[in-house]
Each structure stands twice: as structure tokens, then as C-alpha cells.
Amino acid sequence: MTSPSGTHDKPSAGDPLPPKCSVIEVHVGELKQLFNAIDPSPFRDKDLDPKAEEFIVGWAKELPRDATLALVVDLDREAGLPDEAAVLRDAIHEFFSQRAQAYGRRLRELFRVGRTSLVIGLVALASAIALGDFLAALMKGSRIGEIVRESLTIGGWVSMWRPLEIFLYDWWPIRSEARLSERLAAMPVRIRYANATGPDAWREDWPAVSPRGERASSGAQQRALDQAS
């Protein structure tokens, strides 16, 4: 769902939403549902759940390219640790930043392959034309010589198919995905809380983390839990 409005009347925390921004709204029961459960990385470096990524990216693509994006997570519990909105924002920004970098590497690799393919194609085309002209001259303008020359010329142009495909068609969808990821990596993130569960529901959902998004030690984690109580 998308909405240009803010966070309605529910309690919320996180980044302020710019005016007239296009808001992508995600509804989950627990924040950990947004992330890949089998990813062993530290929390800040975890990948998004594939379905969550598909939902966010899919709706972002439906919006105008110049629209200011924002993400609001509707959460079916009360607020937990004070910095959980900041940790969520950092984790989402890190994921899409890595996604943008991956598309950038893919684009550079594609252009490298394109340049190599272009050199190979030009050499093949020149060789095919030269060989065709040589064989046609050797056969002194016979019909078979003309057929051989035309066949080699066609084969030479076919060898140019791959570099032309790369430089005309393949690169711009990747560039578009990279730009979208860059926009998502910079969008404000806000959590909108519900009161559907008890006040201790966050204990089973959100890890005790430092403001930098690093997992606290067991002693620090226990102190954070005691303070939150």
C-alpha cells in the first residue's frame, strides 16, 4: 500500500517524513519478519526477507522516478527499545546500499564484456568481409563465389549481435535498478506502533542493540532489558 500522508494518529518513532512524499507502508507482526531468518550476519548487515524486498521494490517502481520515497512499518506491538527505529533504518539503508553497489559492479562487468565482445565482433566482421572478397575474386565472379561472400558477410554481422545487444539494450535496466536502490538507501524510515499485544512483546522480536546497531554483550543486553522494564 502507498499513502502520501504521514503516520496518522498511532504512536510512532523514527525519521520525520518529508511533506508530499510517497510513503510505502509495510504491515508486519514483528520487525524480524522483515529480515531473512537464515542469514547469520550481524543484525545491521542482515538481508531483507525476499518477500519484503520484492514488496518494497515493486511499489517503489510504481511511483514516479522523481518522487521522494519514505517507508512506514506498521507494527502489531508497542514500542520497544528507544533506538529500534534508528537500528531498523540503518539495516534497511545498508541493505539497499549494498544492493546498489552490487548493481554497479554488475554494470561495470557488463561493459567490460561488451568492450571485449565488440573487439571480437569487429575482428570477426573484418575477417569475414576480407575472406569473402578474396574467395569471390578467386572464383572470378561466379555465382557460387557471390553466395560464399554474402554468407561470410552475414556471418560477420551476426558476430556483432552480442556487443550491440549490450550497448543498446542490456545496460539501462541495470542502471535503473541501481538508481532505485540508491533512492531506497536514502529514504526516511518510521515505525508506527499498535497496541494489539502486551508491553513486553518486543523482547521476543527485537535484539538489544547499541545505537550503532551492534549486538550488545550478554551483560549489557540484560541491563537494557532491565531498563526497558
GUPAFI-786348 format. One line per 3 residues: their letters; for each residue x, y, z of N, C-alpha, C, O. Coordinates in steps of 0.001 Angstrom, whole numbers, always signed. Layout:
<atoms>
A> X,Y,Z,X,Y,Z,X,Y,Z,X,Y,Z; ...
</atoms>
This chain:
<atoms>
MTS> +843,-1193,+0,+0,+0,+0,+881,+1246,+0,+1993,+1208,+526; +420,+2319,-563,+1131,+3576,-533,+187,+4662,-96,-1022,+4605,-321; +778,+5657,+536,-35,+6756,+1017,+812,+8002,+1087,+1959,+7915,+1525
PSG> +316,+9167,+680,+1082,+10392,+792,+1029,+10995,+2180,+1736,+11964,+2455; +221,+10454,+3047,+45,+11029,+4377,+1148,+10594,+5303,+2029,+9825,+4919; +1101,+11089,+6533,+2140,+10773,+7496,+1868,+9500,+8222,+1693,+8455,+7596
THD> +1825,+9556,+9540,+1690,+8351,+10330,+360,+8290,+11060,+227,+7570,+12049; -630,+9044,+10579,-1983,+9038,+11151,-1908,+9352,+12645,-1089,+10175,+13052; -2730,+8725,+13460,-2804,+9061,+14877,-2143,+8018,+15771,-2175,+8168,+16993
KPS> -1558,+6990,+15224,-924,+5963,+16038,+423,+6454,+16547,+1064,+7279,+15895; +869,+5956,+17714,+2218,+6323,+18185,+3267,+5816,+17211,+3135,+4722,+16663; +4298,+6600,+16996,+5311,+6237,+16015,+6665,+6768,+16445,+6763,+7607,+17341
AGD> +7707,+6270,+15796,+9067,+6694,+16091,+9904,+6527,+14837,+9616,+5684,+13987; +10951,+7347,+14733,+11832,+7226,+13590,+12054,+8558,+12904,+11898,+9615,+13515; +12417,+8505,+11634,+12709,+9706,+10873,+11443,+10504,+10588,+10383,+9918,+10368
PLP> +11536,+11825,+10587,+10387,+12624,+10143,+10155,+12429,+8648,+11110,+12291,+7884; +8904,+12417,+8234,+8569,+12213,+6828,+8499,+13552,+6113,+7824,+14465,+6590; +9182,+13691,+4977,+9123,+14944,+4227,+7702,+15219,+3742,+6941,+14278,+3516
PKC> +7331,+16478,+3579,+5996,+16781,+3052,+5846,+16298,+1622,+6791,+16346,+834; +4656,+15836,+1296,+4314,+15370,-57,+5193,+14218,-530,+5432,+14066,-1728; +5672,+13412,+403,+6455,+12244,+0,+5524,+11073,-296,+4381,+11042,+161
SVI> +6019,+10133,-1048,+5267,+8916,-1356,+5669,+7839,-353,+6813,+7384,-341; +4726,+7440,+478,+5021,+6523,+1579,+4711,+5091,+1174,+3614,+4792,+703; +5678,+4216,+1359,+5485,+2782,+1183,+5184,+2197,+2564,+6014,+2283,+3469
EVH> +4020,+1615,+2726,+3601,+1086,+4028,+3718,-431,+4043,+3198,-1122,+3165; +4408,-931,+5055,+4600,-2369,+5239,+3998,-2754,+6580,+4297,-2119,+7592; +3161,-3772,+6608,+2498,-4215,+7839,+3059,-5569,+8244,+2955,-6539,+7494
VGE> +3654,-5634,+9432,+4199,-6892,+9955,+3807,-7048,+11413,+3538,-6067,+12106; +3780,-8289,+11867,+3514,-8542,+13270,+4732,-8299,+14127,+4618,-7832,+15260; +5924,-8621,+13583,+7192,-8441,+14288,+8217,-7886,+13315,+8180,-8197,+12125
LKQ> +9123,-7074,+13811,+10126,-6474,+12937,+11042,-7526,+12305,+11519,-7342,+11186; +11284,-8612,+13011,+12181,-9627,+12475,+11600,-10302,+11234,+12329,-10968,+10498; +10302,-10139,+10992,+9706,-10696,+9775,+10207,-9990,+8520,+10086,-10522,+7417
LFN> +10766,-8803,+8682,+11287,-8067,+7535,+12613,-8623,+7039,+13038,-8304,+5929; +13274,-9453,+7850,+14633,-9867,+7534,+14722,-11372,+7320,+13903,-12147,+7815; +15743,-11755,+6568,+15963,-13155,+6224,+16366,-13923,+7482,+17407,-13645,+8078
AID> +15541,-14887,+7879,+15764,-15603,+9141,+17009,-16483,+9109,+17582,-16765,+10161; +17446,-16928,+7919,+18590,-17840,+7847,+19908,-17104,+7650,+20961,-17740,+7603; +19877,-15789,+7535,+21100,-15016,+7360,+21822,-14919,+8698,+21261,-14364,+9643
PSP> +23071,-15447,+8819,+23786,-15425,+10096,+24517,-14113,+10357,+25186,-13991,+11383; +24414,-13139,+9477,+25158,-11884,+9627,+24680,-11115,+10851,+23566,-11333,+11325; +25525,-10206,+11371,+25055,-9307,+12436,+23809,-8564,+11972,+23582,-8381,+10776
FRD> +23005,-8139,+12949,+21677,-7640,+12611,+21714,-6515,+11591,+20900,-6497,+10667; +22637,-5583,+11740,+22683,-4428,+10842,+23005,-4841,+9407,+22667,-4125,+8464; +23658,-5993,+9237,+24067,-6452,+7906,+23151,-7526,+7341,+23439,-8079,+6279
KDL> +22066,-7832,+8017,+21171,-8873,+7535,+20488,-8457,+6235,+20208,-7279,+6015; +20228,-9439,+5383,+19446,-9197,+4178,+17974,-9099,+4523,+17507,-9718,+5479; +17247,-8319,+3739,+15804,-8300,+3887,+15219,-9628,+3458,+15791,-10330,+2623
DPK> +14080,-9969,+4030,+13346,-11141,+3565,+12993,-10939,+2091,+12576,-9841,+1723; +13144,-11958,+1228,+12866,-11773,-201,+11483,-11208,-496,+11330,-10401,-1413; +10476,-11620,+266,+9130,-11101,+34,+9036,-9632,+415,+8382,-8846,-270
AEE> +9699,-9261,+1525,+9699,-7855,+1932,+10432,-6997,+909,+9981,-5903,+570; +11565,-7497,+419,+12308,-6762,-606,+11472,-6602,-1874,+11407,-5518,-2452; +10839,-7686,-2297,+10013,-7635,-3509,+8876,-6629,-3357,+8562,-5890,-4290
FIV> +8258,-6606,-2165,+7146,-5684,-1931,+7625,-4233,-1995,+7022,-3410,-2683; +8707,-3920,-1280,+9200,-2546,-1228,+9669,-2082,-2601,+9313,-992,-3049; +10467,-2912,-3267,+10993,-2534,-4578,+9864,-2441,-5609,+9850,-1536,-6443
GWA> +8925,-3377,-5544,+7817,-3373,-6506,+6985,-2109,-6426,+6648,-1515,-7450; +6649,-1692,-5197,+5846,-477,-5063,+6644,+765,-5396,+6092,+1734,-5917; +7948,+751,-5101,+8790,+1900,-5456,+8843,+2081,-6974,+8889,+3210,-7463
KEL> +8838,+982,-7711,+8860,+1074,-9169,+7568,+1648,-9735,+7562,+2220,-10825; +6465,+1492,-8989,+5183,+2017,-9448,+5087,+3534,-9265,+4230,+4179,-9869; +5953,+4096,-8445,+5916,+5524,-8161,+6739,+6302,-9184,+7624,+5729,-9820
PRD> +6466,+7589,-9353,+7270,+8404,-10288,+8744,+8389,-9907,+9094,+8294,-8730; +9597,+8483,-10914,+11034,+8398,-10659,+11569,+9568,-9850,+12611,+9457,-9204; +10859,+10689,-9884,+11316,+11847,-9130,+10619,+11987,-7780,+10805,+12984,-7082
ATL> +9812,+10984,-7410,+9081,+11054,-6139,+10035,+10862,-4965,+10989,+10088,-5043; +9763,+11576,-3880,+10510,+11382,-2635,+9922,+10187,-1894,+8738,+10187,-1555; +10737,+9176,-1641,+10263,+7937,-1038,+10419,+7957,+481,+11321,+8601,+1015
ALV> +9543,+7255,+1155,+9635,+7048,+2602,+9017,+5694,+2914,+8149,+5216,+2183; +9465,+5081,+3997,+8963,+3774,+4410,+8366,+3878,+5807,+9012,+4367,+6733; +7130,+3413,+5950,+6468,+3335,+7248,+6147,+1873,+7520,+5472,+1222,+6723
VDL> +6628,+1358,+8640,+6402,-27,+9037,+5306,-47,+10094,+5510,+429,+11211; +4155,-590,+9750,+3069,-770,+10722,+3363,-2028,+11531,+3465,-3121,+10975; +3496,-1871,+12830,+3940,-2964,+13696,+2859,-3300,+14710,+2328,-2415,+15382
DRE> +2534,-4590,+14817,+1477,-5035,+15727,+1993,-5243,+17146,+1764,-6295,+17742; +2667,-4275,+17674,+3081,-4311,+19086,+3433,-2894,+19509,+3518,-1977,+18692; +3636,-2747,+20824,+4051,-1452,+21345,+5542,-1239,+21135,+6267,-2152,+20740
AGL> +5982,-27,+21405,+7390,+321,+21216,+8285,-480,+22164,+7894,-808,+23284; +9504,-789,+21685,+10482,-1498,+22489,+11606,-579,+22922,+11369,+429,+23586; +12842,-927,+22543,+13978,-94,+22917,+13915,+1254,+22205,+13386,+1346,+21097
PDE> +14450,+2301,+22835,+14322,+3635,+22250,+14960,+3791,+20872,+14497,+4595,+20063; +16026,+3023,+20596,+16740,+3209,+19337,+16346,+2197,+18263,+17041,+2089,+17252; +15267,+1460,+18447,+14951,+407,+17479,+14584,+977,+16109,+14852,+338,+15091
AAV> +13976,+2167,+16060,+13657,+2778,+14772,+14935,+3151,+14024,+15023,+2978,+12809; +15929,+3665,+14760,+17202,+4019,+14135,+17936,+2778,+13640,+18542,+2798,+12569; +17883,+1694,+14421,+18534,+447,+14010,+17854,-127,+12762,+18527,-606,+11850
LRD> +16533,-76,+12729,+15805,-551,+11551,+16174,+269,+10328,+16418,-285,+9256; +16216,+1595,+10483,+16597,+2454,+9364,+17994,+2118,+8852,+18205,+2005,+7645; +18953,+1959,+9774,+20325,+1654,+9365,+20406,+314,+8639,+21134,+180,+7655
AIH> +19656,-680,+9127,+19681,-2000,+8496,+19097,-1943,+7088,+19642,-2547,+6165; +17993,-1221,+6921,+17369,-1110,+5597,+18251,-307,+4651,+18413,-675,+3487; +18821,+786,+5146,+19710,+1594,+4312,+20936,+792,+3896,+21376,+881,+2750
EFF> +21490,+12,+4817,+22665,-801,+4500,+22337,-1835,+3428,+23126,-2061,+2511; +21170,-2461,+3549,+20784,-3478,+2567,+20674,-2876,+1172,+21228,-3423,+218; +19967,-1758,+1041,+19780,-1175,-285,+21052,-517,-803,+21255,-428,-2014
SQR> +21910,-54,+105,+23203,+454,-326,+24049,-660,-925,+24685,-477,-1963; +24053,-1827,-259,+24768,-2974,-807,+24157,-3420,-2136,+24874,-3828,-3049; +22843,-3340,-2235,+22154,-3700,-3475,+22570,-2766,-4608,+22811,-3221,-5726
AQA> +22656,-1470,-4332,+23084,-507,-5350,+24516,-779,-5787,+24829,-699,-6975; +25398,-1102,-4826,+26781,-1405,-5168,+26875,-2666,-6017,+27686,-2742,-6940; +26038,-3659,-5701,+26049,-4901,-6482,+25624,-4630,-7926,+26223,-5162,-8860
YGR> +24594,-3805,-8108,+24187,-3459,-9468,+25270,-2656,-10180,+25457,-2803,-11387; +25993,-1795,-9430,+27090,-1049,-10035,+28196,-1970,-10524,+28733,-1780,-11616; +28541,-2978,-9708,+29562,-3952,-10132,+29083,-4749,-11334,+29855,-5034,-12250
RLR> +27804,-5106,-11325,+27255,-5856,-12449,+27303,-5031,-13726,+27581,-5566,-14800; +27032,-3720,-13619,+27061,-2857,-14795,+28482,-2716,-15328,+28699,-2767,-16539; +29443,-2540,-14436,+30840,-2440,-14880,+31300,-3728,-15552,+31997,-3687,-16566
ELF> +30914,-4868,-14991,+31274,-6143,-15597,+30621,-6298,-16968,+31241,-6818,-17896; +29366,-5848,-17098,+28679,-5932,-18387,+29388,-5094,-19440,+29550,-5535,-20577; +29813,-3883,-19071,+30518,-3034,-20025,+31875,-3635,-20392,+32326,-3507,-21530
RVG> +32521,-4287,-19428,+33794,-4948,-19741,+33579,-6055,-20759,+34329,-6173,-21728; +32554,-6864,-20537,+32220,-7919,-21504,+31836,-7307,-22846,+32189,-7838,-23899; +31107,-6180,-22806,+30702,-5523,-24044,+31893,-5034,-24853,+31922,-5189,-26074
RTS> +32874,-4444,-24181,+34056,-3972,-24903,+34833,-5128,-25518,+35286,-5045,-26660; +34985,-6201,-24760,+35683,-7376,-25288,+34913,-7972,-26465,+35501,-8335,-27484; +33592,-8069,-26314,+32769,-8613,-27392,+32816,-7732,-28631,+32769,-8234,-29754
LVI> +32909,-6417,-28432,+32971,-5502,-29570,+34257,-5699,-30367,+34239,-5720,-31597; +35378,-5843,-29649,+36653,-6084,-30340,+36596,-7388,-31120,+36995,-7444,-32283; +36090,-8449,-30465,+35988,-9746,-31141,+35065,-9651,-32349,+35375,-10191,-33411
GLV> +33930,-8967,-32195,+32982,-8841,-33290,+33545,-8072,-34463,+33328,-8453,-35613; +34274,-6982,-34191,+34855,-6186,-35282,+35916,-6986,-36033,+35992,-6938,-37261; +36738,-7726,-35274,+37760,-8561,-35920,+37092,-9640,-36772,+37520,-9901,-37896
ALA> +36039,-10266,-36233,+35336,-11308,-36981,+34665,-10734,-38221,+34692,-11355,-39284; +34066,-9560,-38098,+33400,-8936,-39244,+34403,-8574,-40333,+34182,-8861,-41509; +35517,-7935,-39933,+36534,-7563,-40916,+37124,-8799,-41596,+37360,-8806,-42804
SAI> +37357,-9837,-40800,+37920,-11070,-41378,+36937,-11717,-42337,+37334,-12196,-43400; +35660,-11739,-41978,+34659,-12354,-42833,+34517,-11594,-44152,+34402,-12210,-45212; +34524,-10258,-44093,+34408,-9466,-45324,+35636,-9659,-46208,+35513,-9835,-47421
ALG> +36833,-9626,-45589,+38066,-9806,-46363,+38125,-11194,-46992,+38492,-11331,-48159; +37766,-12220,-46230,+37792,-13579,-46762,+36758,-13752,-47866,+37022,-14403,-48877; +35577,-13165,-47669,+34545,-13264,-48700,+34967,-12601,-49994,+34756,-13153,-51074
DFL> +35566,-11414,-49897,+36041,-10733,-51110,+37150,-11534,-51794,+37199,-11609,-53022; +38048,-12136,-50988,+39132,-12931,-51557,+38588,-14143,-52311,+39012,-14423,-53432; +37639,-14866,-51689,+37083,-16060,-52330,+36267,-15693,-53564,+36291,-16421,-54557
AAL> +35541,-14570,-53516,+34763,-14148,-54683,+35678,-13791,-55841,+35391,-14112,-56995; +36784,-13122,-55525,+37741,-12783,-56578,+38430,-14032,-57112,+38710,-14137,-58306; +38700,-14983,-56210,+39357,-16224,-56625,+38474,-17021,-57578,+38966,-17663,-58507
MKG> +37168,-16974,-57340,+36232,-17696,-58209,+35785,-16861,-59398,+34909,-17278,-60157; +36380,-15684,-59565,+36179,-14841,-60734,+34716,-14522,-61004,+34223,-14679,-62122; +34023,-14065,-59942,+32664,-13578,-60118,+31624,-14628,-60401,+30550,-14307,-60910
SRI> +31910,-15879,-60086,+30912,-16924,-60290,+29783,-16785,-59275,+29926,-16121,-58247; +28669,-17419,-59583,+27523,-17353,-58690,+27850,-17936,-57326,+27412,-17399,-56309; +28612,-19021,-57282,+28989,-19646,-56005,+29860,-18706,-55185,+29717,-18624,-53965
GEI> +30762,-17998,-55856,+31612,-17045,-55164,+30808,-15935,-54507,+31117,-15528,-53387; +29781,-15442,-55188,+28919,-14407,-54614,+28149,-14926,-53392,+27981,-14224,-52394; +27690,-16169,-53504,+26968,-16764,-52371,+27885,-16911,-51167,+27489,-16614,-50040
VRE> +29123,-17372,-51405,+30079,-17518,-50309,+30386,-16168,-49665,+30451,-16058,-48441; +30576,-15134,-50507,+30882,-13818,-49959,+29725,-13268,-49123,+29942,-12733,-48036; +28503,-13399,-49627,+27346,-12908,-48883,+27153,-13679,-47576,+26791,-13097,-46553
SLT> +27395,-14989,-47616,+27253,-15800,-46406,+28263,-15384,-45345,+27921,-15266,-44168; +29505,-15162,-45762,+30526,-14733,-44808,+30225,-13338,-44253,+30450,-13066,-43073; +29716,-12465,-45113,+29366,-11116,-44649,+28244,-11167,-43610,+28296,-10480,-42590
IGG> +27232,-11988,-43884,+26138,-12137,-42916,+26657,-12709,-41602,+26287,-12247,-40523; +27531,-13734,-41707,+28105,-14320,-40501,+28913,-13314,-39704,+28888,-13330,-38473; +29640,-12426,-40405,+30409,-11392,-39721,+29519,-10422,-38970,+29848,-10017,-37855
WVS> +28387,-10040,-39570,+27465,-9126,-38883,+26764,-9804,-37707,+26452,-9164,-36703; +26522,-11097,-37844,+25932,-11837,-36715,+26871,-11813,-35504,+26411,-11792,-34362; +28180,-11818,-35751,+29141,-11776,-34646,+29082,-10460,-33882,+29603,-10373,-32770
MWR> +28456,-9434,-34459,+28296,-8150,-33781,+27032,-8099,-32925,+26763,-7086,-32279; +26264,-9174,-32915,+24991,-9156,-32202,+25158,-8924,-30710,+24432,-8120,-30125; +26102,-9617,-30086,+26265,-9532,-28635,+26676,-8129,-28172,+26029,-7584,-27277
PLE> +27732,-7518,-28746,+28075,-6164,-28279,+26974,-5142,-28543,+26781,-4229,-27740; +26255,-5276,-29642,+25156,-4356,-29916,+24037,-4533,-28897,+23427,-3557,-28462; +23767,-5780,-28519,+22733,-6035,-27515,+23117,-5402,-26176,+22273,-4824,-25492
IFL> +24394,-5516,-25807,+24846,-4958,-24532,+24736,-3442,-24523,+24169,-2872,-23591; +25272,-2775,-25550,+25354,-1320,-25542,+24039,-638,-25921,+23869,+555,-25667; +23109,-1382,-26526,+21828,-779,-26878,+20716,-1105,-25887,+19832,-277,-25668
YDW> +20741,-2298,-25282,+19578,-2757,-24522,+19880,-3223,-23097,+19092,-2949,-22192; +20987,-3914,-22874,+21181,-4612,-21598,+21580,-3699,-20439,+21290,-4023,-19287; +22229,-2581,-20707,+22823,-1800,-19625,+21821,-941,-18880,+21933,-780,-17665
WPI> +20836,-383,-19585,+19980,+611,-18924,+19023,+20,-17880,+18736,+715,-16905; +18501,-1228,-18013,+17710,-1763,-16893,+18539,-1930,-15619,+18028,-1723,-14518; +19813,-2302,-15762,+20675,-2455,-14586,+20933,-1102,-13948,+20915,-971,-12724
RSE> +21174,-95,-14778,+21383,+1256,-14256,+20134,+1766,-13547,+20236,+2449,-12528; +18977,+1447,-14068,+17723,+1853,-13442,+17560,+1209,-12072,+17125,+1867,-11127; +17903,-71,-11955,+17822,-755,-10668,+18810,-156,-9663,+18491,-27,-8481
ARL> +19999,+207,-10127,+20995,+811,-9236,+20496,+2150,-8702,+20654,+2441,-7516; +19898,+2962,-9564,+19391,+4265,-9127,+18229,+4107,-8148,+18124,+4858,-7177; +17364,+3134,-8403,+16259,+2889,-7478,+16788,+2462,-6111,+16285,+2914,-5082
SER> +17789,+1603,-6098,+18373,+1155,-4833,+19013,+2317,-4088,+18947,+2375,-2860; +19627,+3236,-4810,+20216,+4411,-4175,+19141,+5277,-3529,+19347,+5823,-2446; +17997,+5400,-4191,+16890,+6171,-3606,+16345,+5484,-2354,+16053,+6144,-1357
LAA> +16210,+4161,-2409,+15712,+3423,-1253,+16707,+3450,-95,+16311,+3397,+1069; +17993,+3531,-417,+19020,+3574,+627,+19060,+4921,+1345,+19714,+5054,+2380; +18371,+5911,+806,+18368,+7239,+1421,+17004,+7630,+1984,+16861,+8725,+2529
MPV> +16000,+6763,+1865,+14648,+7148,+2284,+14516,+7135,+3806,+15137,+6305,+4470; +13715,+8047,+4368,+13438,+8005,+5802,+12606,+6778,+6157,+11793,+6318,+5356; +12812,+6257,+7351,+12108,+5059,+7824,+11458,+5383,+9161,+12087,+5964,+10045
RIR> +10204,+5007,+9298,+9467,+5271,+10530,+8661,+4036,+10912,+8154,+3321,+10048; +8549,+3795,+12219,+7747,+2683,+12741,+6470,+3259,+13328,+6503,+4225,+14090; +5345,+2655,+12965,+4050,+3047,+13529,+3538,+1878,+14368,+3325,+778,+13857
YAN> +3345,+2131,+15651,+3046,+1061,+16601,+1535,+884,+16793,+754,+1827,+16666; +1161,-352,+17103,-211,-677,+17514,-173,-1116,+18970,+900,-1308,+19543; -1336,-1272,+19557,-1425,-1713,+20948,-2105,-3077,+21029,-2862,-3358,+21958
ATG> -1819,-3919,+20035,-2524,-5203,+19952,-1920,-6261,+20860,-2539,-7303,+21078; -717,-6020,+21401,-52,-7023,+22230,+389,-6394,+23532,+282,-5183,+23723; +883,-7225,+24420,+1352,-6734,+25699,+2613,-5910,+25568,+3277,-5976,+24534
PDA> +2971,-5129,+26586,+4136,-4244,+26506,+5470,-4962,+26439,+6479,-4338,+26109; +5511,-6248,+26739,+6767,-6991,+26692,+6942,-7787,+25400,+7862,-8599,+25300; +6074,-7568,+24413,+6146,-8364,+23180,+7444,-8134,+22425,+7908,-9023,+21712
WRE> +8040,-6953,+22571,+9261,-6652,+21832,+10444,-7530,+22249,+11390,-7698,+21480; +10395,-8090,+23457,+11508,-8907,+23932,+11768,-10114,+23032,+12912,-10541,+22879; +10719,-10656,+22443,+10871,-11819,+21565,+11111,-11422,+20120,+11264,-12281,+19253
DWP> +11145,-10109,+19856,+11215,-9652,+18471,+12538,-8974,+18170,+13243,-9362,+17239; +12870,-7975,+18947,+13965,-7080,+18592,+15160,-7322,+19497,+14991,-7357,+20716; +16366,-7492,+18952,+17543,-7713,+19799,+17937,-6441,+20528,+17663,-5335,+20061
AVS> +18580,-6605,+21669,+19127,-5451,+22393,+20372,-4999,+21647,+21340,-5751,+21533; +20350,-3776,+21142,+21441,-3296,+20296,+21915,-1945,+20787,+21184,-1208,+21448; +23167,-1636,+20444,+23707,-319,+20734,+23214,+648,+19674,+22681,+202,+18657
PRG> +23367,+1959,+19867,+22931,+2912,+18847,+23599,+2712,+17501,+23067,+3154,+16483; +24760,+2053,+17468,+25437,+1789,+16205,+24935,+525,+15526,+25404,+177,+14442; +24014,-145,+16129,+23459,-1339,+15514,+24220,-2595,+15807,+23976,-3616,+15164
ERA> +25143,-2569,+16759,+25911,-3747,+17090,+25247,-4462,+18254,+24719,-3815,+19158; +25268,-5791,+18243,+24653,-6566,+19319,+25412,-6351,+20619,+26639,-6437,+20662; +24677,-6075,+21654,+25307,-5833,+22946,+25784,-7147,+23538,+25333,-8224,+23150
SSG> +26710,-7036,+24490,+27154,-8226,+25211,+26011,-8724,+26075,+25023,-8022,+26286; +26158,-9943,+26571,+25063,-10521,+27346,+24751,-9687,+28580,+23583,-9524,+28932; +25796,-9143,+29257,+25548,-8316,+30422,+24866,-7020,+30062,+23930,-6592,+30738
AQQ> +25343,-6378,+28969,+24725,-5125,+28535,+23310,-5366,+28064,+22424,-4538,+28276; +23098,-6506,+27421,+21757,-6826,+26949,+20789,-6977,+28121,+19655,-6501,+28060; +21233,-7633,+29178,+20365,-7807,+30340,+20055,-6465,+30989,+18930,-6228,+31430
RAL> +21087,-5557,+31051,+20845,-4240,+31624,+19850,-3462,+30783,+19016,-2736,+31327; +19924,-3602,+29447,+18980,-2908,+28568,+17564,-3421,+28801,+16607,-2647,+28808; +17441,-4722,+28989,+16122,-5294,+29240,+15564,-4808,+30569,+14375,-4512,+30689
DQA> +16461,-4729,+31588,+16009,-4265,+32899,+15564,-2812,+32839,+14568,-2438,+33458; +16312,-1977,+32084,+15960,-572,+31978,+14630,-402,+31246,+13811,+442,+31609; +14429,-1223,+30203,+13199,-1116,+29428,+11997,-1520,+30273,+10880,-1063,+30033
S> +12237,-2392,+31278,+11128,-2813,+32132,+10711,-1678,+33050,+9788,-1838,+33849
</atoms>
